[in-house]
Amino acid sequence: MDKLDHVLEHIDSKGINRRDFIKLTTLVTSVLGLAPAMIPKVAQAMTAKERPTVIWLHFAECTGCSEAFIRSSYPWIDELVLEVLNVAYHETIMAPAGHAAEKSLHEAMERYKGKYILVCEGGIPTADGGVWGKVAGRPMIEIAKEAAKGAVAVMAMGTCACYGGVQAAKPNPTKAMGVGEALGIQTINLAGCPPNPVNAVSAVVQFLLLGRAPALDDYGRPKFAYGATIHDKCPRRAHFEEAEFVKRFGDEGAINGWCLFEMGCKGPDTHNNCSLVKFNDGTNWPVGAGHPCLGCSEPQFWDNMAPFYTSKP
């Protein structure tokens, strides 16, 4: 614990809330499936002098994944950006715009070449050479290819970046697709609409601890976060086994927290750790709030999981 004490002294010197930092390191350690004895090493990785550099690019998306990221509450976003990660480029939270932003992007790509983690948010239109999605007059696919060449790893943030998302829903006139498919590379897919920012931080921490990407499932998702289904870990699972189902919103079953399967819940077919990590400072998650899972971390969920709601008369 001497190492952890040293780290906490460093945290104190930076004016960072010690309690929030301990909460984050404990949660990340748990999410990664590591023993509690690893907490000091996780804390050290997150306070390393050489912070991992992130270049974050936006493609065809709604910015919801960034909105989730900047609402990280332990640590708060200022601590995450200023102390844990070196976010060299992120259009939503950076000051420059226009030509100045473009200059910042190219300077960051050159300065950190071969060292940065490229985070991509949004799908990439590929029809007609990618003309249906441009930034600064350039097709998104060209920008992605250029940035990916200098990256040590490419992380797809959210289901749009992973698999195309709503942009790739039928009939998909722009032929939008996930970053990995568009570029023909393996990406670390942090699926979800949006994904939990804790999973993103955990993936970066694994890089710092082990020097390699986390183990991935068949869809490129880190197994530590997507290794089990929502149904497997659902606190309403016992009601499913007892055939106690919500039949319509507001009925007795809904009031008593029964299973939402007959309301269209896609939990049995959806892989994610939502019930364990939750959102908004660990406050809640969709099923906990009485809403059926939509299957948002699965490929082509807009088409494959529809209709999202069913109910009994």
Salt bridges, closest charged atoms under 4 A:
ASP12 OD2 - ARG18 NH2 2.27
GLU61 OE2 - HIS58 ND1 3.51
GLU67 OE1 - ARG71 NH1 2.39
GLU102 OE1 - HIS106 NE2 3.66
GLU107 OE2 - LYS103 NZ 3.99
GLU121 OE1 - HIS58 ND1 3.49
GLU146 OE2 - HIS106 ND1 3.79
GLU146 OE1 - ARG138 NH1 2.97
ASP217 OD2 - ARG221 NE 2.81
GLU241 OE2 - ARG237 NE 2.63
GLU244 OE1 - HIS239 ND1 2.65
GLU262 OE1 - LYS247 NZ 2.63
ASP281 OD1 - LYS23 NZ 3.63
GLU298 OE2 - ARG221 NH1 2.85
GLU298 OE2 - HIS271 ND1 3.34
